[in-house]
Amino acid sequence: MDMRSLMEPKDRGAAQGGFTLIELAIVLTIVGLLIGGILKGQELIHDTQLKMTMTDVQNFTSAINAFQDKYGAYPGDYSLASTNINANLQNGNGDGIIGGQNAYATNTVGSTAWEEEILFQQLSAAGYISGAQVAPTTNQAGLSYPKGRLSSSAYEFVDNTATAGQTSAHLIELIGSVTGQRNMILTPTDASLLDSKFDDGNPNTGNIQTYDGTCMSGNGSTAKYTLATTSVACTLGFLMP
């Protein structure tokens, strides 16, 4: 009898088919690195979107300044837009306020019921920005007002009446919206990061403010972002010139 045949495993496939502990550890390490890389990549993309949001706001601010210099009114509130810019434009009511109770009440397409805060068409038709059609068929981000950098976000104009220590001002507002409804778009942490990087870090003061109770606590100079809240709970307003 051949002694070598007795020493060899009878099932070579079974002996060679499994993973050693070292091999399993290597595989798990690789998987962990891949997952970590994906999460880090998503974080970097999100951070870039937040930074580009501020670039958008700065571009809107420059466009608003140019519009005011030429037409003597805020875009959206300009009452002669259909006469002096484009005949298909919706006019504002010229009261010096964007939106609010002194503007139109609903968003009905094709009528005089557009709210002034989404009338980016005036600014776009005058050639200062893109992202809003002159005569959109529906009230939607990318049609009647520009999309934001974050997923399902958009920009609108708004006049804020001071409450609880906030500053009364015209604002460019970052909202979560695709249908004209004002929804939250940021976590308090994201809102705080933007505010701290580009302003004073206070949700109630400075050039960046929020008006959402679940996004902040306190009033005026003592207000703070509720960083313990990890869900989306904030919109942000950026003061216009």
C-alpha positions in Angstrom: 0.0 0.0 0.0 1.2 3.5 -0.9 1.7 5.3 2.4 1.5 8.7 0.7 -2.0 8.0 -0.3 -3.0 7.4 3.3 -1.4 10.7 4.4 -3.2 12.9 1.8 -6.7 14.3 2.4 -9.4 12.3 0.7 -11.3 15.5 -0.2 -9.0 18.0 -1.7 -11.8 20.4 -2.5 -13.0 20.5 1.1 -9.5 21.1 2.3 -8.9 24.0 -0.1 -12.4 25.6 -0.2 -12.5 27.6 3.1 -11.0 30.9 4.2 -8.4 31.2 6.9 -8.9 33.7 9.7 -6.2 35.9 8.2 -8.0 35.9 4.8 -11.3 36.8 6.4 -9.7 39.6 8.4 -8.2 41.0 5.1 -11.6 40.8 3.4 -13.3 42.6 6.3 -10.7 45.2 6.4 -11.1 45.9 2.6 -14.9 46.1 3.0 -14.5 48.5 5.9 -12.2 50.7 3.9 -14.6 50.7 1.0 -17.6 51.6 3.2 -15.5 54.3 4.9 -14.4 55.7 1.5 -18.0 55.9 0.3 -19.2 57.6 3.5 -16.3 60.1 3.3 -17.1 60.8 -0.3 -20.7 61.5 0.5 -19.6 63.8 3.2 -17.3 65.7 0.9 -20.0 66.0 -1.7 -22.4 67.4 0.9 -19.8 69.9 2.1 -19.2 71.0 -1.4 -23.0 71.5 -2.0 -23.1 73.7 1.2 -20.2 75.8 -0.1 -21.8 76.1 -3.5 -25.0 77.3 -1.8 -23.1 80.3 -0.5 -21.7 80.9 -4.0 -25.3 80.9 -5.3 -26.4 83.4 -2.7 -23.5 85.7 -3.5 -24.4 85.6 -7.2 -28.0 86.3 -6.4 -26.9 89.3 -4.3 -24.9 90.7 -7.2 -27.8 90.2 -9.6 -30.3 91.8 -7.2 -28.0 94.9 -6.8 -27.7 95.2 -10.6 -31.5 94.8 -11.0 -32.2 97.5 -8.4 -29.7 99.8 -10.0 -31.5 99.5 -13.4 -35.1 99.3 -12.4 -35.3 100.9 -9.0 -37.2 97.9 -7.5 -36.7 94.5 -6.0 -37.1 91.6 -8.5 -40.4 90.0 -7.9 -41.9 93.3 -6.5 -41.3 95.2 -9.8 -44.7 96.4 -11.0 -43.6 97.3 -14.6 -41.8 94.1 -15.4 -44.2 93.1 -18.2 -43.7 96.6 -19.8 -40.0 97.1 -19.4 -38.5 93.6 -19.4 -40.8 91.0 -21.1 -44.5 91.1 -21.9 -44.9 87.5 -20.6 -43.7 88.4 -17.1 -45.9 88.5 -14.0 -45.7 91.9 -12.3 -45.3 92.5 -8.6 -47.4 95.1 -6.8 -44.6 97.6 -6.3 -45.1 98.2 -2.6 -41.4 97.6 -1.7 -42.1 94.3 0.0 -41.3 90.9 -1.4 -44.0 88.4 -0.5 -45.9 88.6 2.8 -49.5 89.8 3.3 -49.0 92.7 0.9 -48.3 90.5 -2.1 -50.4 87.9 -3.9 -51.9 85.1 -1.9 -51.6 82.0 -4.0 -49.4 80.4 -6.6 -52.0 79.9 -9.5 -50.1 79.5 -12.8 -51.2 81.9 -15.6 -53.0 84.4 -13.4 -52.1 87.4 -11.3 -51.9 85.2 -8.2 -48.2 84.4 -8.2 -46.5 85.1 -4.9 -43.8 87.6 -5.3 -41.2 85.5 -3.4 -41.0 83.1 -6.3 -40.9 85.7 -9.0 -37.3 84.9 -10.0 -38.6 85.2 -13.6 -38.1 89.0 -13.4 -34.5 88.6 -12.5 -33.9 85.8 -15.0 -35.7 87.6 -17.9 -33.6 90.7 -17.3 -30.5 88.5 -17.9 -29.0 88.5 -14.4 -29.5 84.8 -13.5 -30.6 81.6 -15.1 -32.8 78.8 -13.7 -36.3 80.4 -13.9 -38.5 80.5 -17.0 -40.3 83.7 -18.1 -43.7 81.9 -18.4 -43.5 78.6 -16.6 -46.3 76.0 -17.0 -46.1 75.0 -13.3 -44.9 76.5 -10.0 -41.8 74.3 -9.5 -38.1 74.6 -8.7 -36.2 74.9 -12.0 -39.2 76.5 -13.7 -40.6 79.3 -11.6 -37.6 79.6 -9.3 -34.1 78.1 -9.2 -33.1 74.8 -7.8 -30.7 74.7 -4.9 -27.5 72.7 -4.7 -28.8 70.2 -2.1 -31.2 67.6 -3.3 -34.8 68.8 -3.4 -33.8 72.3 -2.4 -34.7 75.7 -3.9 -34.3 79.4 -3.5 -37.0 82.0 -2.9 -37.2 85.7 -2.1 -39.0 86.7 1.1 -39.7 89.7 3.3 -39.3 88.8 7.0 -41.1 90.8 9.6 -39.0 90.8 12.8 -40.2 88.5 15.5 -38.5 87.2 18.7 -35.4 89.4 18.2 -34.9 88.6 14.5 -34.0 91.3 12.0 -36.7 92.6 9.6 -35.2 92.4 6.1 -35.5 91.1 2.6 -34.0 87.6 2.3 -32.9 85.0 -0.1 -34.2 81.9 1.5 -32.9 78.3 1.1 -35.9 76.0 1.4 -36.7 72.3 0.7 -39.2 72.5 -2.1 -40.1 71.5 -5.6 -43.8 72.6 -5.7 -43.8 76.0 -4.1 -44.3 74.8 -0.6 -41.9 76.0 2.1 -40.2 72.9 3.7 -37.2 72.3 5.8 -33.9 71.4 4.1 -31.0 71.5 6.6 -30.2 69.9 9.9 -29.3 72.3 12.7 -25.7 71.1 12.4 -25.5 72.0 8.7 -27.3 75.4 9.3 -24.8 76.1 12.1 -21.8 75.2 10.0 -22.9 77.6 7.2 -23.8 80.4 9.7 -20.5 80.0 11.6 -18.3 79.9 8.5 -19.9 82.8 6.7 -21.5 84.8 9.5 -21.8 85.2 13.2 -23.1 81.6 14.1 -26.2 83.0 15.7 -29.5 81.8 14.2 -31.3 85.1 15.1 -28.7 87.8 14.2 -26.3 88.7 11.4 -26.7 88.2 7.7 -27.7 84.5 8.0 -30.8 83.7 10.0 -33.4 81.0 10.5 -37.0 81.2 11.6 -37.8 77.6 12.6 -38.5 76.9 16.2 -37.2 73.3 16.1 -33.9 74.5 14.5 -33.0 76.8 17.3 -33.6 77.7 21.0 -33.6 81.1 22.6 -34.0 84.5 21.1 -31.9 87.4 19.8 -28.2 87.3 20.8 -28.8 84.3 23.1 -30.2 82.1 20.4 -28.5 78.8 19.6 -28.9 76.1 17.0 -30.3 72.9 18.5 -27.4 70.7 17.5 -28.9 67.7 19.4 -31.6 67.6 16.7 -30.2 65.3 14.0 -33.2 65.5 11.6 -33.9 68.1 8.9 -35.4 71.0 10.8 -34.1 74.2 9.2 -34.4 76.7 6.4 -31.9 79.6 6.2 -32.4 83.2 5.1 -29.6 85.3 3.7 -30.1 89.0 4.0 -30.4 90.9 0.7 -28.6 94.2 0.1 
